[in-house]
């Protein structure tokens, strides 16, 4: 096997190419604590604010912030049944996985790996090791059906027109979006207990929050932010937030309102600003000038 020259390795790892993680800081911890406190005042529950902040952190390539979210969640009292550290870690992992559909694979690989490595041994050893999204001859058509149903729920009113428009861009674009993402990642397998147990499902509403947080954090994809803001609203307007198999999301109905939309977008921006050290998103800022 050939080896990389020192020149090639130096170019890959050059500081101006931003090859590594985005570091966290005490300022991020303060911002996360403030965000969790404000969420509690608005009666937005832990799963919702953990989902939003995790999706922002994953998009910003900041696994240290994901670990800070984990510890903050463990120290935050809940209005319902107490949550365990394993539940909180599994929720963060599931959100990080679903970020693939909006951020691509590499950041989820890197941030989930670093997050897993940061966990206390007793928590890490208790995490689920059984995959739940394996496609089989028996479940393939059901998974495709569920993916199309999720697509229809998010884009109801434009669902078929949008698929036709995507197919004009490339005939396999809607095929991949539906089968690779909505069917096998963004929707959840039927009859499968979510990692961490009941109460830990990243269902219809939380998946919309993942989408909004990732896309807003990226910048440059305003039309998609609009689509998923409407998708969040439609979850409640058409009753899909309360469909069979869905778990209630504390504060979800308020987040789907005008005031809730403003609150979540503004708080995503605040987290991006502090994680990015005041320089904005790290998702696709381009190469820094060579100094």
C-alpha positions in Angstrom: 0.0 0.0 0.0 1.3 3.4 -0.9 2.0 6.0 1.8 1.1 9.7 1.9 4.0 12.0 1.6 4.7 14.6 4.3 3.6 17.3 1.8 0.2 15.7 1.2 -0.3 15.1 4.9 0.7 18.7 5.7 -1.8 20.0 3.2 -4.6 17.8 4.5 -4.0 18.9 8.1 -3.2 22.6 7.4 -4.9 24.9 9.9 -6.5 27.0 7.2 -8.3 23.9 5.9 -10.0 23.4 9.3 -9.4 19.6 9.4 -10.5 18.9 13.0 -13.3 19.3 15.4 -14.7 22.7 16.6 -13.6 23.0 20.2 -16.1 23.9 22.9 -15.5 26.3 25.8 -16.9 27.4 29.1 -18.9 30.0 27.1 -20.7 27.2 25.3 -21.5 25.6 28.7 -23.0 28.9 29.9 -25.0 29.3 26.7 -26.4 25.7 26.9 -27.3 26.2 30.5 -29.2 29.4 29.7 -30.9 27.7 26.7 -32.1 24.8 29.0 -33.3 27.3 31.6 -35.2 29.3 29.0 -36.7 26.2 27.6 -38.0 25.2 31.0 -39.6 28.6 31.4 -41.3 28.1 28.1 -42.4 24.6 29.2 -40.3 23.1 26.4 -39.2 19.7 27.8 -35.8 18.1 27.9 -36.1 15.9 24.8 -36.9 19.0 22.7 -34.0 21.2 23.9 -31.6 18.3 23.9 -32.6 17.5 20.3 -32.2 21.1 19.1 -28.8 21.7 20.9 -27.4 18.4 19.8 -28.3 18.9 16.2 -26.7 22.4 16.3 -23.5 20.9 17.9 -23.3 18.1 15.4 -23.7 20.5 12.5 -21.0 22.7 14.0 -18.7 19.6 14.3 -18.5 20.1 18.1 -18.7 16.8 19.9 -17.4 18.4 23.1 -20.7 20.4 23.2 -22.6 17.2 22.8 -20.9 15.9 25.9 -21.7 19.1 27.7 -25.4 18.6 26.7 -25.3 15.1 28.1 -24.0 16.2 31.5 -26.4 19.1 31.5 -29.3 16.8 30.8 -28.3 14.5 33.6 -28.4 17.4 36.1 -31.7 18.8 34.8 -34.9 17.8 36.7 -37.9 16.8 34.5 -41.6 17.2 35.1 -42.3 13.6 34.2 -40.5 10.4 35.1 -36.7 10.9 35.9 -34.4 10.2 33.0 -31.2 8.1 33.3 -27.8 9.0 31.8 -28.1 6.1 29.4 -31.4 7.5 28.1 -29.9 10.9 27.6 -26.9 9.5 25.8 -29.1 7.4 23.6 -31.2 10.4 22.7 -28.1 12.4 21.7 -26.9 9.4 19.6 -30.2 9.1 17.8 -30.3 12.8 17.0 -26.7 12.6 15.8 -27.6 9.7 13.5 -30.6 11.5 12.0 -28.3 14.5 11.3 -26.9 12.4 8.5 -29.9 13.3 6.4 -29.2 17.0 6.6 -25.5 17.3 7.2 -24.1 14.2 5.4 -22.3 11.2 6.8 -18.8 12.5 7.8 -19.8 14.8 10.6 -22.0 12.2 12.2 -19.3 9.6 12.0 -16.8 11.9 13.7 -19.0 13.6 16.3 -20.8 10.3 17.3 -17.5 8.6 17.7 -16.0 11.4 19.8 -19.2 11.6 21.9 -19.2 7.8 22.5 -15.5 8.1 23.6 -16.3 10.9 26.1 -19.0 9.0 28.0 -18.4 7.4 31.5 -17.6 3.7 31.2 -20.8 2.6 33.0 -22.9 4.6 30.5 -20.9 3.6 27.4 -21.1 -0.1 28.3 -24.9 0.2 28.7 -25.6 1.7 25.3 -27.5 -0.3 22.7 -25.4 -2.4 20.4 -28.3 -3.9 18.3 -29.0 -2.2 15.0 -32.7 -1.4 14.3 -32.8 -0.2 10.7 -31.5 -3.3 8.8 -33.6 -3.8 5.7 -34.9 -7.3 5.0 -37.2 -8.8 2.3 -39.9 -8.9 5.0 -39.8 -5.2 6.0 -38.7 -3.5 2.8 -42.1 -2.5 1.5 -43.3 -1.4 5.0 -40.2 0.8 5.5 -40.8 2.4 2.0 -44.4 2.9 2.9 -43.5 4.6 6.2 -40.9 6.8 4.6 -43.4 8.0 2.0 -46.0 8.6 4.8 -43.4 10.8 6.6 -42.6 12.7 3.5 -46.3 13.3 2.9 -46.8 14.5 6.5 -43.9 17.0 6.2 -44.8 18.3 2.7 -48.6 17.8 2.7 -50.2 20.0 0.0 -47.1 19.9 -2.1 -45.8 16.4 -1.6 -46.3 14.9 -5.1 -45.5 18.2 -6.9 -42.2 18.4 -5.0 -41.2 14.8 -5.9 -41.8 15.6 -9.6 -39.7 18.8 -9.3 -36.9 16.8 -7.7 -37.0 14.2 -10.4 -36.5 16.9 -13.0 -33.2 17.7 -11.3 -32.2 14.1 -11.4 -34.5 11.1 -11.7 -32.8 9.3 -8.8 -32.9 12.3 -6.5 -36.4 11.6 -5.1 -35.6 7.9 -5.0 -32.6 8.4 -2.8 -34.3 11.0 -0.6 -37.3 8.7 0.0 -35.6 5.3 0.3 -32.3 6.3 1.7 -33.5 8.9 4.2 -37.2 9.2 4.9 -37.7 5.4 4.8 -34.6 4.0 6.4 -33.5 6.8 8.7 -35.9 9.7 9.4 -38.9 7.4 10.0 -38.7 4.9 12.7 -39.0 1.1 12.4 -42.4 -0.2 13.5 -42.7 -2.2 16.7 -39.1 -1.4 17.8 -38.5 0.1 21.2 -36.3 3.2 20.8 -32.7 3.0 22.2 -33.0 4.1 25.8 -36.6 2.8 26.1 -40.0 4.3 25.9 -40.0 8.1 26.1 -36.8 8.3 24.1 -38.2 8.2 20.5 -37.0 10.8 18.0 -40.4 10.7 16.3 -42.3 13.0 14.0 -41.9 16.3 16.0 -38.3 15.8 17.2 -37.3 14.8 13.7 -38.6 18.1 12.4 -36.6 19.9 15.1 -33.4 18.0 14.0 -34.1 19.2 10.4 -34.6 22.8 11.4 -31.6 23.0 13.7 -29.2 21.4 11.2 -30.4 23.5 8.2 -30.5 26.8 10.1 -27.0 26.1 11.5 -25.6 25.3 8.0 -26.9 28.6 6.4 -27.4 28.9 2.7 -30.5 26.6 2.7 -33.3 29.0 3.5 -35.9 27.3 1.3 -35.4 24.0 3.3 -35.6 25.8 6.6 -39.0 27.2 5.5 -40.1 23.7 4.4 -39.3 22.1 7.8 -40.8 25.0 9.8 -44.0 24.3 7.9 -43.4 20.6 8.5 -43.3 21.1 12.2 -46.5 23.1 12.1 -48.2 20.5 10.0 -47.3 17.8 12.5 -49.9 19.4 14.8 -52.3 20.9 12.3 -52.9 17.5 10.8 -52.6 15.4 13.9 -49.5 13.5 13.0 -47.8 14.5 16.2 -50.4 12.4 18.0 -50.6 9.5 15.6 -50.3 5.9 16.7 -46.8 5.1 17.8 -45.8 8.7 18.5 -44.7 9.9 21.9 -45.8 13.3 23.3 -43.2 16.0 23.1 -43.4 18.5 25.9 -43.6 22.0 24.4 -43.8 20.7 20.9 -47.2 22.3 20.2 -45.9 25.7 21.3 -42.7 25.3 19.2 -45.0 24.9 16.2 -46.6 28.3 16.8 -45.3 31.7 15.5 -43.8 32.5 18.9 -42.3 29.1 19.2 -40.8 29.3 15.7 -39.1 32.6 16.5 -37.8 31.3 19.8 -36.2 28.2 18.4 -34.6 30.0 15.4 -33.2 32.7 17.6 -31.8 30.2 20.1 -30.2 28.1 17.3 -28.5 31.3 16.1 -27.3 32.0 19.7 -25.8 28.6 20.0 -24.1 28.8 16.6 -22.6 32.1 17.5 -21.1 30.9 20.8 -19.9 27.5 19.5 -18.4 29.3 16.4 -16.6 31.8 18.6 -18.5 34.7 17.1 -17.5 33.7 13.5 -20.7 32.0 12.5 -21.2 28.5 11.2 -18.4 26.0 10.7 -20.4 23.9 8.3 -19.2 25.3 5.0 -17.4 28.6 5.5 -14.7 27.8 3.0 -11.0 27.7 3.5 -9.4 30.3 5.6 -6.9 32.6 3.9 -3.3 31.3 4.3 -1.6 33.5 6.9 
